[in-house]
Amino acid sequence: MALKEFLEKLANNMNTKAMDAVKKWIGDRYYGKIIQFQVGDLNGFSKAYYFVFTKKGVKLKEGDYPSPELILRSDEETLQGIIEGKVKVSTVRDQWKLLIIGNAHDQFPFMRIATSVLL
């Protein structure tokens, strides 16, 4: 399955199965959260997708968001593997196959929510 299709399915699943967890993650101090995935390497990226998390729902958008909380950049297979829990973040990060930009701590609640709807 292509990354875009996978992310679309994930957004739908989070909307139907995990909105309580999304609302808890956003909390009362924020309007929402933006998590972006860039398909590329250390030298740049060729395409990007991002999730917009609000208390009203999760939306997937295509393109480069100017100021996301977190950016994960790698090839499509690695990005999907990370979200599915099949690829260990520390391994690909240490191999410079994954670039993490921004609030790295936001990856943990995002991953808990994502994996909860994939199981």
ChimeraX attribute file (.defattr): number of C-alpha atoms within 10 A of each C-alpha:
attribute: neighborCount
match mode: 1-to-1
recipient: residues
	/A:1	8
	/A:2	9
	/A:3	18
	/A:4	16
	/A:5	10
	/A:6	13
	/A:7	22
	/A:8	16
	/A:9	14
	/A:10	22
	/A:11	22
	/A:12	16
	/A:13	18
	/A:14	24
	/A:15	18
	/A:16	13
	/A:17	15
	/A:18	18
	/A:19	19
	/A:20	13
	/A:21	17
	/A:22	24
	/A:23	17
	/A:24	11
	/A:25	19
	/A:26	16
	/A:27	13
	/A:28	10
	/A:29	6
	/A:30	10
	/A:31	11
	/A:32	19
	/A:33	19
	/A:34	19
	/A:35	22
	/A:36	25
	/A:37	28
	/A:38	22
	/A:39	20
	/A:40	19
	/A:41	15
	/A:42	11
	/A:43	5
	/A:44	11
	/A:45	15
	/A:46	10
	/A:47	12
	/A:48	19
	/A:49	20
	/A:50	21
	/A:51	21
	/A:52	18
	/A:53	24
	/A:54	19
	/A:55	19
	/A:56	11
	/A:57	17
	/A:58	24
	/A:59	18
	/A:60	20
	/A:61	16
	/A:62	13
	/A:63	14
	/A:64	15
	/A:65	18
	/A:66	7
	/A:67	11
	/A:68	18
	/A:69	18
	/A:70	20
	/A:71	24
	/A:72	21
	/A:73	23
	/A:74	24
	/A:75	18
	/A:76	16
	/A:77	13
	/A:78	20
	/A:79	20
	/A:80	20
	/A:81	14
	/A:82	18
	/A:83	22
	/A:84	18
	/A:85	15
	/A:86	10
	/A:87	15
	/A:88	13
	/A:89	19
	/A:90	10
	/A:91	11
	/A:92	15
	/A:93	13
	/A:94	10
	/A:95	9
	/A:96	13
	/A:97	16
	/A:98	22
	/A:99	18
	/A:100	16
	/A:101	13
	/A:102	14
	/A:103	12
	/A:104	12
	/A:105	10
	/A:106	16
	/A:107	19
	/A:108	10
	/A:109	14
	/A:110	18
	/A:111	14
	/A:112	13
	/A:113	22
	/A:114	21
	/A:115	15
	/A:116	15
	/A:117	17
	/A:118	14
	/A:119	6
